[in-house]
Amino acid sequence: MKSFSKAIVTATLLSFALLAAGCGNTWQGVKQDTSRNLDKAGDTVVKAGEKMKSD
């Protein structure tokens, strides 16, 4: 019975570790995507401003 309990605890800890790693990777991806989108939006605003100056 002890080995069964030990296996359950090990499986639970492993599951939590994988979940935490997955969430960390997702968070990094979200930050990178947001950064890229903000850069693109900034470039669009700059181009629009330049176009308004030239008109």
MOWOPE-V321460 format. One line per field, one symbol per residue. burial: I if it has 16 or more other C-alpha atoms within 10 Angstrom, else O. A space follows every 10 residues. Layout:
# MOWOPE-V321460
burial: ???
This chain:
# MOWOPE-V321460
burial: OOOOOOOOOO OOOOOOOOOO OOOOOOOOOO OOOOOOOOOO OOOOOOOOOO OOOOO
